[in-house]
Amino acid sequence: MADFIKNPVVDLLDRNPEPVFSGKDLSFSKDEKAQIMKWVSSYPSKEGAVMHGLWLAQEKFGFLPPEVIQLVADEIGMPYADTYGVATFYTQYFKEKKGDYVLDVCTCFSCQLCGGYDILHYLEDKLGIHKGETTADGMFTIQEAECLGACGSAPMLQVTNGPYVNHLTPEKIDALVDALRDGKMPEFESVTLPQDEDELGGNRRTDVSLTPTYGVCPVSETLS
């Protein structure tokens, strides 16, 4: 049997990395503490508040190095290992510093067939980095994402755990990057579903004429 500790399949994380935050910088404000306690009191057990606490911490510190995860664990009163397990399970929690804008390009099955990798590679070429990397100016990080639940709008991406940008094309990527450089986040875009379209006898939405209509998705040129 292989010795996993001495010969891991993947590199193990540094258990005691140099802290990024310390001293007075590593603390919650009085209002933040009160908000965490409000979440704790709203669940049958305090552990239920951990996702809220981690999210608040990420909004405050930008990402979740070990000392920030420990801070959340201490505030809620739960073991570090359990808090760390939640933080590392969800990709929406950033365990390392990211760019100002994190571009999660979906390459799961539907987006893969409809051009997800075409868009990913175009974005990599445009920004001069590969997935998992951040531009030298610290503005953009590109990530490859699993299904984001917008298969009918493929190919698509999500900006920093926030708005979706649907039906992507190179031109739409150009416009998105230019807007983000100017500090303008994309607005929420509602897309109709097939059952909303007149020709299918649906039209269940009162705003159907004001929203992008459901269309045939493109066919990918690259599948990896």
C-alpha positions in Angstrom: 0.0 0.0 0.0 1.4 3.4 -1.0 2.3 5.8 1.8 0.0 8.7 0.9 1.6 11.2 3.4 5.1 10.6 2.0 4.0 10.2 -1.6 0.7 12.0 -2.1 -1.3 11.7 -5.3 -1.6 15.5 -5.3 0.5 18.0 -3.3 -0.7 18.5 0.2 -1.6 22.0 1.4 0.9 23.8 3.6 -0.6 23.2 7.1 1.1 26.3 8.5 1.4 28.9 5.7 2.6 32.4 6.4 -0.5 34.4 7.4 -1.8 37.0 5.0 -3.8 38.8 7.7 -2.8 39.4 11.3 -3.3 41.7 14.3 -6.0 44.2 14.0 -6.6 43.4 10.4 -7.7 39.9 11.4 -11.0 40.7 13.1 -14.7 41.2 12.6 -16.3 44.5 13.4 -19.0 44.8 16.1 -21.7 44.8 13.5 -20.2 41.8 11.7 -20.0 39.9 14.9 -23.7 40.7 15.6 -24.7 39.6 12.1 -22.9 36.2 12.6 -24.6 35.7 16.0 -27.9 36.5 14.3 -27.3 33.7 11.8 -26.2 31.4 14.6 -29.4 32.0 16.5 -31.5 31.3 13.4 -30.4 27.6 13.1 -31.1 24.6 15.3 -27.3 24.2 15.7 -24.6 26.9 15.4 -22.9 25.0 12.6 -25.7 26.0 10.3 -24.3 29.5 10.2 -20.9 28.5 8.8 -21.7 29.2 5.1 -23.0 32.7 5.9 -20.0 33.3 8.1 -17.5 32.2 5.4 -19.3 34.3 2.8 -19.2 37.4 5.0 -15.5 36.8 5.7 -14.8 36.5 1.9 -16.6 39.7 1.2 -14.5 41.4 3.9 -11.1 39.9 3.2 -11.4 39.0 -0.4 -10.5 35.3 0.1 -10.2 32.7 2.8 -6.6 31.9 3.9 -6.4 29.5 6.9 -6.3 32.3 9.5 -9.6 33.8 8.1 -11.2 30.3 8.2 -10.0 30.0 11.8 -11.5 33.4 12.6 -14.9 32.3 11.3 -14.6 29.0 13.3 -13.8 30.9 16.5 -16.6 33.3 16.0 -19.2 30.6 15.5 -17.7 28.3 18.0 -17.1 25.2 15.9 -13.9 23.2 15.1 -11.5 24.6 12.5 -11.5 21.2 10.6 -15.3 21.4 10.1 -15.1 25.0 8.9 -12.2 24.2 6.7 -14.1 21.3 5.2 -17.0 23.6 4.2 -14.7 26.3 2.8 -12.7 23.8 0.6 -15.8 21.9 -0.6 -17.4 24.8 -2.4 -15.6 26.4 -5.3 -17.4 29.7 -4.6 -15.2 30.2 -1.6 -11.7 31.4 -2.7 -8.9 29.9 -0.8 -6.3 32.0 -2.5 -6.2 35.6 -3.7 -8.0 36.1 -7.0 -8.3 39.0 -9.4 -10.8 41.8 -9.0 -13.1 39.9 -11.4 -13.3 36.1 -11.4 -14.6 34.8 -14.7 -16.0 31.3 -14.3 -16.4 29.8 -17.8 -18.7 26.8 -17.8 -17.3 23.9 -19.8 -19.7 21.2 -18.5 -21.5 19.0 -21.0 -24.0 21.4 -22.5 -21.6 24.3 -22.6 -18.9 22.1 -23.9 -20.9 21.1 -26.9 -22.1 24.6 -27.5 -18.7 26.4 -27.4 -17.6 26.6 -23.8 -14.0 25.7 -24.6 -14.0 28.0 -27.6 -15.0 30.8 -25.2 -12.5 29.7 -22.5 -9.6 29.6 -25.0 -10.6 33.0 -26.6 -10.7 34.6 -23.1 -7.3 33.0 -22.3 -5.8 34.4 -25.5 -7.4 37.8 -24.9 -6.1 38.2 -21.4 -2.8 36.4 -21.9 -3.3 33.9 -19.1 -4.5 30.3 -18.7 -7.3 29.0 -16.6 -6.4 29.2 -12.9 -4.2 32.2 -13.4 -4.6 35.9 -12.7 -3.5 38.8 -14.9 -0.4 40.7 -13.9 -2.5 43.8 -13.0 -4.6 41.7 -10.6 -7.8 42.5 -12.4 -8.9 39.2 -13.9 -8.8 35.5 -12.9 -10.1 32.8 -15.3 -11.5 29.6 -14.0 -13.1 26.6 -15.6 -16.5 25.9 -14.0 -18.8 22.9 -13.7 -22.5 23.3 -14.6 -23.9 26.7 -13.5 -27.4 25.7 -14.3 -27.9 27.8 -17.5 -27.7 25.1 -20.1 -30.3 26.7 -22.4 -28.1 29.9 -22.5 -24.8 28.1 -23.4 -22.1 29.0 -23.7 -22.0 31.2 -20.6 -19.9 32.4 -17.7 -20.4 33.9 -14.2 -18.6 37.0 -13.0 -17.3 36.8 -9.4 -20.1 34.6 -8.0 -22.5 37.1 -9.3 -24.2 37.9 -12.7 -24.4 35.4 -15.5 -23.4 36.4 -19.1 -25.3 34.2 -21.5 -25.0 33.2 -25.2 -21.4 34.2 -25.3 -19.5 35.1 -28.5 -16.1 36.6 -29.0 -17.7 40.0 -29.5 -19.6 39.6 -26.3 -16.5 38.7 -24.4 -14.7 41.8 -25.8 -17.5 44.0 -24.6 -17.6 42.3 -21.2 -13.9 42.7 -20.6 -14.0 46.4 -21.7 -16.9 47.1 -19.4 -15.2 45.4 -16.4 -12.0 47.4 -17.0 -14.2 50.4 -16.7 -15.6 49.1 -13.4 -19.0 48.2 -14.8 -20.5 44.8 -13.8 -22.9 43.3 -16.2 -26.5 43.8 -15.4 -28.9 40.9 -14.6 -30.1 39.4 -17.9 -33.4 37.4 -17.9 -33.6 34.9 -20.8 -36.9 33.3 -21.8 -37.4 29.6 -21.8 -38.9 27.6 -24.7 -42.2 27.4 -22.9 -42.4 31.2 -22.9 -42.3 31.5 -26.7 -45.4 32.2 -28.7 -44.8 29.5 -31.2 -44.9 26.9 -28.4 -48.2 28.2 -27.0 -46.6 29.3 -23.8 -45.9 33.0 -23.4 -46.3 32.7 -19.6 -44.2 35.9 -18.9 -45.6 39.4 -19.2 -42.2 40.7 -20.2 -41.4 38.1 -22.9 -41.2 40.8 -25.6 -38.6 42.7 -23.6 -36.1 39.9 -23.0 -33.7 37.9 -25.2 -35.6 35.0 -26.7 -34.5 31.4 -26.4 -32.6 30.4 -29.5 -30.6 27.5 -30.9 -27.2 27.3 -29.2 -24.0 27.2 -31.3 -22.0 24.1 -32.0 -18.5 24.0 -30.4 -15.4 23.9 -32.6 -13.3 22.6 -29.7 -14.3 20.0 -27.1 -11.3 20.4 -24.7 
